[in-house]
């Protein structure tokens, strides 16, 4: 049985999720839009809610994760 995934094209949400310890497990493309995929778990959905409510994470880590995700948009590999 395949695990359900959560996908988002919101770059900052995805960087936040990575900072919270959730790994990107794939990417999907719809035209020019790229979505990052994560394993859908209650913890992940909780982190999405925290982001929407103004969750706080270290700025330096966040900016680093944004840069890493942007690189994958330009042909880089997920790590």
VMD Tcl script that builds the backbone (N, CA, C; Angstrom):
set m [mol new atoms 237]
animate dup $m
set s [atomselect $m all]
$s set {name element resname resid chain x y z} {
  {N N UNK 1 A 0.836 -1.187 0.000}
  {CA C UNK 1 A 0.000 0.000 0.000}
  {C C UNK 1 A 0.880 1.249 0.000}
  {N N UNK 2 A 0.600 2.146 -0.923}
  {CA C UNK 2 A 1.364 3.390 -1.000}
  {C C UNK 2 A 0.921 4.369 0.069}
  {N N UNK 3 A 1.903 5.113 0.582}
  {CA C UNK 3 A 1.572 6.151 1.555}
  {C C UNK 3 A 0.958 7.341 0.832}
  {N N UNK 4 A 0.016 7.985 1.494}
  {CA C UNK 4 A -0.563 9.210 0.946}
  {C C UNK 4 A 0.482 10.312 1.025}
  {N N UNK 5 A 0.406 11.223 0.063}
  {CA C UNK 5 A 1.321 12.353 0.092}
  {C C UNK 5 A 0.537 13.658 0.205}
  {N N UNK 6 A 1.227 14.644 0.716}
  {CA C UNK 6 A 0.743 16.015 0.783}
  {C C UNK 6 A 1.617 16.793 -0.175}
  {N N UNK 7 A 1.022 17.529 -1.102}
  {CA C UNK 7 A 1.792 18.291 -2.085}
  {C C UNK 7 A 1.421 19.765 -1.987}
  {N N UNK 8 A 2.432 20.611 -2.143}
  {CA C UNK 8 A 2.200 22.053 -2.125}
  {C C UNK 8 A 3.190 22.740 -3.057}
  {N N UNK 9 A 2.706 23.792 -3.716}
  {CA C UNK 9 A 3.598 24.616 -4.534}
  {C C UNK 9 A 3.962 25.913 -3.798}
  {N N UNK 10 A 3.618 25.999 -2.520}
  {CA C UNK 10 A 3.928 27.172 -1.695}
  {C C UNK 10 A 5.345 26.980 -1.143}
  {N N UNK 11 A 6.303 27.644 -1.773}
  {CA C UNK 11 A 7.717 27.451 -1.456}
  {C C UNK 11 A 8.020 27.678 0.021}
  {N N UNK 12 A 7.452 28.725 0.602}
  {CA C UNK 12 A 7.766 29.040 1.995}
  {C C UNK 12 A 7.156 28.035 2.957}
  {N N UNK 13 A 5.967 27.534 2.653}
  {CA C UNK 13 A 5.381 26.467 3.469}
  {C C UNK 13 A 6.272 25.233 3.405}
  {N N UNK 14 A 6.716 24.883 2.213}
  {CA C UNK 14 A 7.561 23.698 2.059}
  {C C UNK 14 A 8.874 23.855 2.818}
  {N N UNK 15 A 9.480 25.028 2.765}
  {CA C UNK 15 A 10.713 25.268 3.524}
  {C C UNK 15 A 10.440 25.157 5.020}
  {N N UNK 16 A 9.319 25.671 5.466}
  {CA C UNK 16 A 8.932 25.568 6.874}
  {C C UNK 16 A 8.799 24.100 7.273}
  {N N UNK 17 A 8.136 23.306 6.435}
  {CA C UNK 17 A 7.953 21.895 6.743}
  {C C UNK 17 A 9.289 21.170 6.844}
  {N N UNK 18 A 10.210 21.486 5.952}
  {CA C UNK 18 A 11.541 20.880 6.009}
  {C C UNK 18 A 12.237 21.281 7.312}
  {N N UNK 19 A 12.116 22.544 7.685}
  {CA C UNK 19 A 12.715 23.008 8.942}
  {C C UNK 19 A 12.122 22.285 10.147}
  {N N UNK 20 A 10.884 21.857 10.038}
  {CA C UNK 20 A 10.207 21.140 11.125}
  {C C UNK 20 A 10.534 19.650 11.121}
  {N N UNK 21 A 11.388 19.221 10.196}
  {CA C UNK 21 A 11.835 17.834 10.186}
  {C C UNK 21 A 11.143 16.911 9.209}
  {N N UNK 22 A 10.338 17.457 8.305}
  {CA C UNK 22 A 9.637 16.639 7.314}
  {C C UNK 22 A 10.449 16.628 6.020}
  {N N UNK 23 A 10.629 15.452 5.458}
  {CA C UNK 23 A 11.443 15.317 4.251}
  {C C UNK 23 A 10.602 15.415 2.988}
  {N N UNK 24 A 11.161 16.080 1.994}
  {CA C UNK 24 A 10.547 16.098 0.663}
  {C C UNK 24 A 10.757 14.714 0.065}
  {N N UNK 25 A 9.681 14.088 -0.378}
  {CA C UNK 25 A 9.784 12.733 -0.927}
  {C C UNK 25 A 9.598 12.706 -2.435}
  {N N UNK 26 A 9.290 13.854 -3.030}
  {CA C UNK 26 A 9.127 13.908 -4.474}
  {C C UNK 26 A 8.722 15.290 -4.936}
  {N N UNK 27 A 8.656 15.408 -6.248}
  {CA C UNK 27 A 8.198 16.648 -6.878}
  {C C UNK 27 A 7.226 16.278 -7.977}
  {N N UNK 28 A 6.316 17.186 -8.246}
  {CA C UNK 28 A 5.430 17.015 -9.396}
  {C C UNK 28 A 5.317 18.355 -10.101}
  {N N UNK 29 A 5.076 18.290 -11.403}
  {CA C UNK 29 A 5.008 19.506 -12.213}
  {C C UNK 29 A 3.666 19.574 -12.914}
  {N N UNK 30 A 3.084 20.768 -12.896}
  {CA C UNK 30 A 1.853 21.034 -13.626}
  {C C UNK 30 A 2.096 22.321 -14.393}
  {N N UNK 31 A 2.510 22.189 -15.651}
  {CA C UNK 31 A 2.911 23.376 -16.414}
  {C C UNK 31 A 4.182 23.954 -15.808}
  {N N UNK 32 A 4.127 25.221 -15.456}
  {CA C UNK 32 A 5.286 25.891 -14.852}
  {C C UNK 32 A 5.346 25.691 -13.344}
  {N N UNK 33 A 4.268 25.222 -12.749}
  {CA C UNK 33 A 4.201 25.094 -11.292}
  {C C UNK 33 A 4.773 23.757 -10.841}
  {N N UNK 34 A 5.619 23.832 -9.829}
  {CA C UNK 34 A 6.203 22.633 -9.243}
  {C C UNK 34 A 5.702 22.515 -7.816}
  {N N UNK 35 A 5.238 21.330 -7.471}
  {CA C UNK 35 A 4.813 21.057 -6.105}
  {C C UNK 35 A 5.810 20.106 -5.462}
  {N N UNK 36 A 6.084 20.338 -4.207}
  {CA C UNK 36 A 6.918 19.440 -3.425}
  {C C UNK 36 A 5.993 18.509 -2.658}
  {N N UNK 37 A 6.387 17.242 -2.580}
  {CA C UNK 37 A 5.548 16.233 -1.946}
  {C C UNK 37 A 6.190 15.743 -0.652}
  {N N UNK 38 A 5.343 15.511 0.339}
  {CA C UNK 38 A 5.745 15.024 1.654}
  {C C UNK 38 A 4.848 13.848 2.014}
  {N N UNK 39 A 5.327 12.949 2.892}
  {CA C UNK 39 A 4.454 11.904 3.420}
  {C C UNK 39 A 3.382 12.592 4.261}
  {N N UNK 40 A 2.137 12.253 3.998}
  {CA C UNK 40 A 1.015 12.867 4.718}
  {C C UNK 40 A 0.835 12.156 6.056}
  {N N UNK 41 A 1.144 12.865 7.128}
  {CA C UNK 41 A 1.007 12.326 8.480}
  {C C UNK 41 A 0.277 13.360 9.336}
  {N N UNK 42 A -0.249 12.934 10.478}
  {CA C UNK 42 A -0.864 13.910 11.384}
  {C C UNK 42 A 0.135 14.992 11.815}
  {N N UNK 43 A 1.401 14.610 11.987}
  {CA C UNK 43 A 2.420 15.588 12.388}
  {C C UNK 43 A 2.640 16.628 11.286}
  {N N UNK 44 A 2.670 16.176 10.040}
  {CA C UNK 44 A 2.844 17.107 8.929}
  {C C UNK 44 A 1.661 18.065 8.858}
  {N N UNK 45 A 0.455 17.528 8.957}
  {CA C UNK 45 A -0.732 18.385 8.889}
  {C C UNK 45 A -0.746 19.371 10.058}
  {N N UNK 46 A -0.248 18.940 11.213}
  {CA C UNK 46 A -0.125 19.854 12.353}
  {C C UNK 46 A 0.858 20.978 12.063}
  {N N UNK 47 A 1.973 20.641 11.399}
  {CA C UNK 47 A 2.967 21.656 11.046}
  {C C UNK 47 A 2.402 22.641 10.018}
  {N N UNK 48 A 1.576 22.151 9.096}
  {CA C UNK 48 A 0.921 23.051 8.125}
  {C C UNK 48 A 0.056 24.051 8.887}
  {N N UNK 49 A -0.695 23.558 9.855}
  {CA C UNK 49 A -1.525 24.440 10.680}
  {C C UNK 49 A -0.705 25.450 11.452}
  {N N UNK 50 A 0.439 25.002 11.975}
  {CA C UNK 50 A 1.323 25.929 12.698}
  {C C UNK 50 A 1.830 27.030 11.772}
  {N N UNK 51 A 2.199 26.652 10.543}
  {CA C UNK 51 A 2.662 27.651 9.570}
  {C C UNK 51 A 1.577 28.687 9.320}
  {N N UNK 52 A 0.353 28.204 9.087}
  {CA C UNK 52 A -0.758 29.107 8.794}
  {C C UNK 52 A -1.088 30.014 9.978}
  {N N UNK 53 A -0.777 29.554 11.191}
  {CA C UNK 53 A -1.047 30.339 12.397}
  {C C UNK 53 A 0.128 31.221 12.797}
  {N N UNK 54 A 1.199 31.243 11.973}
  {CA C UNK 54 A 2.337 32.105 12.269}
  {C C UNK 54 A 3.448 31.430 13.038}
  {N N UNK 55 A 3.626 30.133 12.827}
  {CA C UNK 55 A 4.678 29.381 13.504}
  {C C UNK 55 A 6.047 30.023 13.326}
  {N N UNK 56 A 6.884 29.859 14.332}
  {CA C UNK 56 A 8.209 30.490 14.342}
  {C C UNK 56 A 9.290 29.414 14.253}
  {N N UNK 57 A 10.250 29.640 13.367}
  {CA C UNK 57 A 11.420 28.777 13.223}
  {C C UNK 57 A 12.638 29.674 13.051}
  {N N UNK 58 A 13.849 29.138 13.213}
  {CA C UNK 58 A 15.054 29.950 13.039}
  {C C UNK 58 A 15.179 30.510 11.613}
  {N N UNK 59 A 15.388 31.794 11.509}
  {CA C UNK 59 A 15.435 32.474 10.206}
  {C C UNK 59 A 16.551 31.955 9.315}
  {N N UNK 60 A 17.715 31.708 9.875}
  {CA C UNK 60 A 18.849 31.264 9.059}
  {C C UNK 60 A 18.564 29.891 8.449}
  {N N UNK 61 A 18.028 28.981 9.257}
  {CA C UNK 61 A 17.681 27.651 8.759}
  {C C UNK 61 A 16.615 27.768 7.669}
  {N N UNK 62 A 15.612 28.611 7.898}
  {CA C UNK 62 A 14.539 28.803 6.922}
  {C C UNK 62 A 15.092 29.318 5.597}
  {N N UNK 63 A 15.947 30.335 5.643}
  {CA C UNK 63 A 16.477 30.896 4.397}
  {C C UNK 63 A 17.336 29.875 3.665}
  {N N UNK 64 A 18.068 29.051 4.407}
  {CA C UNK 64 A 18.878 28.006 3.795}
  {C C UNK 64 A 17.995 26.984 3.082}
  {N N UNK 65 A 16.887 26.585 3.724}
  {CA C UNK 65 A 15.984 25.603 3.110}
  {C C UNK 65 A 15.281 26.183 1.882}
  {N N UNK 66 A 14.928 27.466 1.917}
  {CA C UNK 66 A 14.338 28.113 0.738}
  {C C UNK 66 A 15.320 28.039 -0.433}
  {N N UNK 67 A 16.591 28.355 -0.181}
  {CA C UNK 67 A 17.600 28.300 -1.246}
  {C C UNK 67 A 17.753 26.895 -1.791}
  {N N UNK 68 A 17.764 25.890 -0.913}
  {CA C UNK 68 A 17.896 24.508 -1.372}
  {C C UNK 68 A 16.711 24.098 -2.234}
  {N N UNK 69 A 15.501 24.472 -1.824}
  {CA C UNK 69 A 14.322 24.127 -2.623}
  {C C UNK 69 A 14.347 24.839 -3.972}
  {N N UNK 70 A 14.759 26.096 -3.980}
  {CA C UNK 70 A 14.850 26.833 -5.254}
  {C C UNK 70 A 15.828 26.167 -6.201}
  {N N UNK 71 A 16.938 25.668 -5.659}
  {CA C UNK 71 A 17.909 24.989 -6.519}
  {C C UNK 71 A 17.293 23.760 -7.180}
  {N N UNK 72 A 16.442 23.049 -6.458}
  {CA C UNK 72 A 15.822 21.866 -7.057}
  {C C UNK 72 A 14.862 22.254 -8.181}
  {N N UNK 73 A 14.321 23.465 -8.115}
  {CA C UNK 73 A 13.436 23.928 -9.185}
  {C C UNK 73 A 14.206 24.151 -10.469}
  {N N UNK 74 A 15.483 24.435 -10.343}
  {CA C UNK 74 A 16.327 24.711 -11.507}
  {C C UNK 74 A 17.150 23.499 -11.921}
  {N N UNK 75 A 16.619 22.309 -11.655}
  {CA C UNK 75 A 17.274 21.093 -12.126}
  {C C UNK 75 A 18.157 20.417 -11.114}
  {N N UNK 76 A 18.255 20.956 -9.915}
  {CA C UNK 76 A 19.067 20.314 -8.886}
  {C C UNK 76 A 18.370 19.084 -8.328}
  {N N UNK 77 A 19.100 18.312 -7.579}
  {CA C UNK 77 A 18.574 17.083 -6.996}
  {C C UNK 77 A 18.079 17.326 -5.575}
  {N N UNK 78 A 17.038 16.610 -5.182}
  {CA C UNK 78 A 16.590 16.617 -3.790}
  {C C UNK 78 A 17.626 15.857 -2.970}
  {N N UNK 79 A 17.894 16.337 -1.780}
  {CA C UNK 79 A 18.878 15.653 -0.921}
  {C C UNK 79 A 18.219 15.124 0.313}
}
mol reanalyze $m
mol bondsrecalc $m
mol representation Tube
mol addrep $m
